[in-house]
């Protein structure tokens, strides 16, 4: 299982593929497959059969995208950035944007 620097709730931008340039927040992370689901990105249509849960129809939802195709948005400059780790006072390990040095973790 890979160690990912992306967490649920992070704001990311798609850097390659069909949805290049779109931004959104991370809804779900799958470290086993190295994939993330980003809000409003990589939309696919699913044809569903009628059931007791609801009527038949064509539903649109987000599909997973590989983590290498997204980059963090720097909180200060609002541009794509890489992520590093550092320890702050109190010994807590946090993620920071390498572009501006701004701490990403809440």
Secondary structure, DSSP 8 states (H G I E B T S, - for coil): ----S--TT-EEEE-SSTTTT-EEEEEEEETTTTEEEETTSSEEEEEE--BTTB--EEEEEE--EEGGGEEEE-TTT-SEE-EEEEEETTTEEEEEETTT--B---
